[in-house]
Amino acid sequence: QVQLVESGGGLVQAGGSLRLSCQASGSIFRIHHMGWFRQAPGKQRELVATITNGGSTNYADSVKGRFTISRDNAKNTVYLQMNSLNPEDTAVYYCTLRRFDLMVYWGQGTQVTVSS
């Protein structure tokens, strides 16, 4: 099993910044990628950003230039630095991990609220 523990969510004013962290533990072998998704009320869960074990990144168009994903392999932790936040970024943010055996795991989610 894999456990993903997120932290760093909260309330911030528009234009502000937050940094999310997600630490993985358990059967974290042969990780293909880790990343972040988000789900706003009444909307489907959507990709925010992913990063492979080799460091390749992928971003949703809506966050390019504002969000940065990074990882510390030694700590089994992935980060999401979010700058220039706007109310449309308000959502529950979920950490995800996918292994090469195609198993996918999710964290419990952390709330990010951006006030206008």
N, C-alpha and C positions, 0 to 999 in steps of 0.2 A: 504493500500500500504506500501511497504518497500523501503527505500532508503539506498543504500550502497555507501559510499564515500571512495575511496582508496587514499592513498598517500604513498610517499616514493620511488617511482621508480626513475630511472636515469641512468647515464652512469658510469661504474666502470671498472677498469682494471681486467684482469683475476687474480684470487686469492683473490680478494677483497670481501667486504661484503656490503649488503644492508638490510634494515629492512622495510618491507611493513606494512602498517596499513590499516584497513578497519573498519569504524564506521557505525553501523546500526542504523536506526531510523524509526519511523512510527509504523506499526502494527507488532511489533517484539515480538509476544506472541508465546508460545509453539514452541520454536526453537529446531529443532532436531540436526542440525549441521551447522557449518559455515566452509568455506574452501577457498582454492585457486586453480584455474585452470590457465593454460597458453596456449597461441597460438602463435607459431612461423610462420613466413611468409611461405605460401604454405603448412602448416601442419594443422592437425585437433587439435581442443582444447583438452588438456589432463589434467588429474588430477595431481595436485602437492601434496596437503595435505588437510586433513579435521580434524576437532575436534568437538566432540559431546558436548552437553550441560553438560554432566558429566565429560568431560575432556579426553575421549578416543581419540587417534590420529591414523591417517592412512597416510602413505606416499607413493609416487611413488618410485619405486626402484632406479630411477635415482637421487633422491635427499636425500635418506636415509643417515644419518650421516653428512649431510652438512646443511640441512634446518631444522628449528624447528618452529612448529606452536604453538601458545598459544592464550589464550583469557582472557579478563577482562570482566566478566559478568556484573559487576557494570557499566562499561562504554559502554557495548554492542559493544565491539571492539575486533577484531581478528588481530593477528600479524603474520608475517612470517619473521623470521630471516634467512637470506640466507648468508652462509659462503662458502669460497672456490669456488667462482663463476667461471664458465668457459664460453667460447663463446656459447656453446650449450644451456646455460640457457637464452640466449637472446630471448625475447618474450614479448607479452603483457600479463600481469598478471591480472586475473579477480577474484574478490572476489565473493563468492556465499553464499547464506543462504537458508536453507531448513527448512520449518516448519513441524510439525507433520501432518498437513492437506495436505502435499505433495506439497504445493506451493513452488516454487523455484524462487529466485531473483538473479539478477546479477548486479555487479557494472559496471562502464563505462570502466574500465581497466586502467592500468598504465604501461607504457613502461619501460622495464628493458633491457639495452644494456650492454653487457660485451665485452670489447675489448681485443684482444690477444696481 
